[in-house]
Amino acid sequence: MNRSPFFPAFPDLPAAIPLFPLTGAILMPGVQLPLNIFEPRYLRMVADALASNHLIGMIQPTSETALDEVPEIHRIGCAGRITSYSETPDGRIVLILTGLCRFAVLHELELRNGYRRARVDWSPFALDYQDDPTPIADRSGFLRSLKGYCRQNGIDVPWDDVERLSDQDLVNLLCAHLPLSPEDKQALIETLQTAERAQLMRGLLEMDAASNLRVAEHRH
C-alpha cells in the first residue's frame, strides 16, 4: 500500500484524536472518503484538525439516536487524514479523508468546541502500516461472489480496475464503499487481517445474493 509522505509514522500517531460518529460510514486504510461538513461543531472540528495534524477518527454509533442525543459509539474506528478540502459559499466544507490506521477507543475526553474526542490505542492495528501478506484464499471465487452481488444490486463496478488492485486494497475499498448494513461494516472493520476480512465479506455477499434470490422466487 502506497503511503503519503505527509502521513505520520506509526510511532508518531497521536494519543488522542477528534471523533466523527457517523452511521454507515466507515473508513479503511488507503481508502478515500468524501465528507460534506455543515454542522457547526464539526466545522470547528475540521478547523482544529487543519490547524494541527489533519487527523479525524471516523467511528460508528452503536444505534440510531435523536439529533439532540449523544450516541453510544463502537470501540473500533479508523482515523483518516484530510488530504483535500474546499469551502463553499454557503458555509460548508467539502473534504476528502484518506484512511490512515484503525484504532480502539480507550476512553473519551472532555468535549472540545462541541465535538467529541478520545484517547485511543493504535497498537492492535499496526498491520495497517504494512503490506498485509495474507492473500484472499480464493480470489477468483471471491470475485464471482462480488460480481453476483453487484449484478443483483445494480452496482456498476470498473472490473478492469478491480483486477489490478492488490487483495488488501480491494477488500479495504469494498468495506468502505459497498452498500452493506452498518452492522456488517462494523464487523468488517473489526476483522484484523485481509484474508479473514475477505472471507467474512464473501459470506455477507453470498447471504445477500441468496436472500434476494429467495425474494425473487417468492414473487414468481
Phi, psi and omega in degrees: 000125178286134183240132181297141176293346178278347180283143178291151172292156184305315180294343183264003178297140187288155180285336181225144180220156171287151181246138174239093179285125182209117182293133175082356181246108174242156179243149174226155181306131178084354183262140178264134180237115176282138181227141177249106188260124181222338178291137183306318182295325180279334170296320177293323178299314180296317179299318179294320179296318180294333179277353181235254187255005178070012186262139176223138179262117175274134181209148182266139167296155179282340179200166177289140177224164176293158185299330183269005180257153176266112185284148167292149182238156173292164183277334185250131174219193179219133178271147175227163178252135175293112183255346170199153177200158174214148178262139181258157181299336181266013171093010177267165170238125176255123186223165171246125175254122181257123185302137184243299184198144174285162182212161172247132178286125175274308174195155179277153178254175178295152179301149172232118181054031175091352181252160186274150177223160179211150167276133190231161177243119180269341194302327179294346188239030176303334179301334180294343178264009181233164169280113184295119183279357183270107183281164170297131186300321182219083186298319181296319177294320177300315181293326176297317179295320179296317180295321177296318178297313181295322179296315181290333183258007176065037182260123177275129182229133175284090190296330177297321178292321179301317182298333183273348181284145172292163178303315183298311181294322180297310184294319179297319179296317181293322178304318185281327194247345175289147182280057178276165180291156176305323180294318178294319179298320180294319178299322181290317182293334181276351179276123195291304191262154183302314184298316179292322180293322177294320179296316178297315181298318180300319177298319179294319180296318182289325176295320178295316180297318179294322179295317178296323180294318179296322178296316181296318179294323180295322180293333180267000000 
